[in-house]
Amino acid sequence: MQGRLDEHVITSEALRGNALGDPHERPLWVYLPPGYDEERRYPSVYAIQGMTGQVDMWRNRPSMRKTVIELFDDLFASGEAPPCLVVFPDCFTALGGSQYLDSPATGRYHTYLCDEVVPWVDSRYSTLDAPGHRGIMGKSSGGYGAMVTPMLRPDLFGGFATHAGDALFELCYQREFAMCVRALREEYDGSVERFWEDFRSRPALTRESDQWLVNTLCMAACYSEGELPFDLETAALRPEVFARWLEWDPVPMVPRHAEALRGMKAIYIDSGAQDEYYLDLGALAFRRALAEIGVTDVFFELFPGTHMMIEYRYPIALRYLAERLTP
């Protein structure tokens, strides 16, 4: 590697005493590009993981491919992108993720990221400490976090890139509610508690229904404090609860955060055209919502592919952000 990867542990007061009992001491990695010089200032991009992702998974090597960190290092070593710092926070929870939001059922992960990690990095590294030079990127739930965090905190983030980020909740989440109810009935006598007891007694994600149940229960914790948006017997929608989820859907969030989005220096959106969770349609809807508020300077692409094995797209987004966020 021609750049450098610094590995830290950060102590979080925001996460201390969280409802799940998850650690409040968290790993934090900072990638420094080749030739990093403390005498100059650099843009920074925060790379966040998807559902069930932890920070050390950035080192995972797909078969016959490079790791994400190696891809980023190649990008900067080649000179194809202006140098910038890449920050890898950890916002994993016992339920699989946090959606990078504050919730009493998971913890204050939005506060942790924005009010603890960002100042910590800026105080220790030669960053350009202004929103116009700070971006955020991610895939899936990380892509969701990358969309909503700048909407909520335009004082910190001036650009973002989302790869198949969670959007259009009626498509990407609601279709799994019936599968969850059936799995709970057939395998756990309708009991969420029995599911978690069984899940934690064996290797994770070894039953087909695990993927639906873990994702749905985690989203309920993030969006509605653990209250389920469907009836546990019939899967009939509970509109008053699902409405709380929809408040956090990036597509309807756009008009409520129009001013913040109009101020972004960089917006990158892509998705595999055959995404299994229909997040290609979410990407299209998000782009259309942006256009309706007058934001049209957007990188957008649907590429041949599904939801998986798209890490090769990350350097494309990082280059775009680095170019747009560099003075």
N, C-alpha and C positions, 0 to 999 in steps of 0.2 A: 504494500500500500504506500502511495506517495504522499498522501495527506496523513493526518493523525487523528486517532479516536481516543478522546479522554473519557474515562468512565468514573462517575461520581455516585455518591449516595446523598440524597437531599432529605432533610427532616422537615416534614410538613405539619404545621399547626392546623391547617384547614382540614386535614385528613385524620388528625388525632381523634380517637374515640368514635370513629364512624360506625354506623349501625351494623355493618357486616363483620366488624373486627379485623378488617384488612390492615396491612402494615401502613404506618404513617411515615416510615422511612422508605424512600423509593429510589431505585436506580435512575440515573439521568446520564445519557451519553451526549457528548458534543463532538461533532466531526469538524476538524479544522482543515481547510484546503491546503494543497501544496504551496509552500512559500508563505504561509501565514506569518504575518508581521504585526507585532503588537503596536507598532508605531502608526499603523493605518487602521481605518475602521471598515467593517464589512457588513453587508446585509445578513440577515439570519432567516432561515426557514425551519419551521417546526414540523417534523414528520411524525404523524401519529398513527397508531395501529388500528386495525379493524377489530371486530368482535372476536373475543377469545385471544387477542394478540397481546403479547408481552414484549418488553423492550428487547430482551435477548433474542427474540425471534427474527430480528433484522439480520442476524448472522446465518439464518437458515439457508441452506443451499438447495435450490430446486435441482432436480436431476439434469445434469449436463448444462447447467446454467450458472451464472455468477450470482453471488449474494447481492442484496440491495446496496449494502455499504460498498462493495466492490464496484458496482455500477456507478454509484455516485463518485467514487474516487476516480474512476476512468474518465468520467465527464469533466471533472475539474483538471485532471492531469493533462488531458488532451487540449485544454484551452478552448473547448467548445462553448463554455459558459463562463461568465464572470465569476470570480471566486466569492463564495459566501460560506457562512457557518451553517451546519445542519444540526439541529437539536432534536434528540430522541427522548421524549418524556415517557413515563410509564403511568398509565391510568387504568390498569387492569383491576378487576374486582373478583370476588368469589363467585359472582353470578356470570362472569365472563366479560364484563365491560362496564362503562360508565356513561357512554354517549357524550362524554366531556361536558356534562351538565352537573349542576348542583341538585341533589335530591336527598331528602331525609332517609330514604330507603337504601341508598348506596354510599353517599358521601359528597363532599364539596369539591368535586373534581374540576369544575369550571373555575372556581376560585383558586384551587391549587395551581392549575395551569397558568392562569392569567396573572394572579397576584403574588405567586410565590416563584414559579419556575422562571417566568420571563425576567423579573427583576434580578433573580439569582444569576442568570446567564449574563445579563447586561453588566452586572457589577464585577464579573470575573473575566470577561472576554472583551475583545476590541470590536464591539458591535456598533452599528449605526442605530442609536437608541431613538427611533422615531417610527411611527406606524407605516410610513411610506417606504420603509426599508426592512420591514418585517413581514414574513408570509407564513402560511401554514398549509400543509398538504396531507392527504391520506386517502385510503381506499375503503369502501364499504362503510362501516361505522366510523372509521377514520375520515372517510370522505364526508360523512355527515358532520362530524366535528369540525372539519375544515370549512364547511359551508356556514354553520351557525355561529361559530366562535367570532369571526370577523363582523357578523351582523350585530352580535351582542357587544363586542368590544372593538369598535373601529378606532378607538384611541390607542390600541395596541397593534392591530393587524391591518395592513393596507393591501394585502393580496392573498389569494388562496387558489389551491388546485384540488379538485375533487375527482377521484376515479370511482365511478359507480357508487356514489354516495347515496345513503338511504334517503329516499324522497318519494312522494306520492304514497303515503302510508296505506291507503286503501288497496294498493296493488302489492307492495312489498311485504306488508305485515298481515293484513286482514285475511288474506287467502289461507294463512296457516292456522287460524283460530280453530277451525273445524278439525283439522288434523290433531291439534293439541287436545281437544276435548275427547276425541275418539281414543287417542293414546292413553290419556289419563283413565278413561273408563275401562279399557281393555287390559291395561298393564298395572294400574295403581289404584283400582277401586274408586276412581274419581278424585284422588287425594294428591294435591300438590306437595304436601309434606312427605308423603310416601315416595313420590318421585325423587325429591332431593335426597332422601335417606338412601335410596337405592343408587342414585347417580354417584354419590360420594363414597359408596362402598366398593366400587369397581373402577376399572380404567375408563376414563371419561370418553364420551362420544362413541361408545361401542354398540349402542342401539340406534336404529334408524330414527326413532322418535326423539332422541336426545337433541338433535339439531333444532327441531321446531320448539320443543319445550324450553330449552335453555334460552334460545333467542327471545321467545315471547315473554317468558317470565322476567328476563333481564330488562326488556323494554318496558314492561309494566312497572318495574322498580324505578326506572329512570324517568318515565313520563307521567305516571299516575300513582307514585308512592307505593307500588305493589298491588294496587287494586286492578283486577282483571277487567278488560273491556268487553267481555263476553260471558254468557251464562255457562256454567260448568257442566250442565246437563245437556243443553241443546245447541250450544255455541251461538245462540242468538246474540246479536250485538247489543251491548249496553251503551246507547248513544251518548249518555251524559259522561261516561268514562272515556269513551273513544274520542269525544270532543277534546278532552284534555291532551290526548296524544296528538291530535291534529293541530293543536296550538304550537307544537314543536316540529311540525312538518316544514321542511325548508321552503316548499313551494308557496303555501299561504303566508309564510313568514316574510316573503320578499316585499310586498307592499308596505308592511308594517316597519320595515327597516330600509326603506327606499333611500333615504339620505345617506346612510352608511354605505350602501352598495354603490351608489353613484360616486362615492369618493374613493372606491378601490382603484389601485393602480394596475392590478393584474387579477383576472378571473379566468381560470382554466377548468374546463369541464370535459370529461370523456367517459366512455363506457363501452364494454363489449356489446355489439349489436344483438348478441344472443344471450344476454345475461339471464341466468335462471330465475332471478328475483325481479325481473322486469325493471331493473334500475336504468336501463337504456331509456325507458319511457319516463322515468323520473328525471333523468338528465335533460331530456327534451322539454319536459314541463318546466323545469327550473330555468332553462335558457329562455323559454317563452315568457315566463314571469318576469325575468330580467328585462327583456325587450319591452314589455308593457310599462315598465317604469323608466324607459329610455336608456337602459344600459345595453349597448350593442357591441362594444369593443371587448369581445369575449373570444377566447380560443375554445372551439367546440369540435369534437370528433366522435362519431360512432365508428368503431373499428371492428373487423371480424374477430370474434372471440366471445367467451363466456365470462363468468364472474371470477374464475380461477386462473392462475398462472399468467397474470398480467403485470407482473413486477417490471417487465421490460419497458412499460409505459412510464414508470416513475421518473427516469432521467429526462424524458421529454418535458414533463411538467416542471421539474426542478430547473431545467435550463430556461424555460419560459419565465418562471418566477425570478430567477437570478437576473435575467436581462431586464425585466420590468422594475425590479426593486433596487437596482444599482444606480447610483446617482450619475 
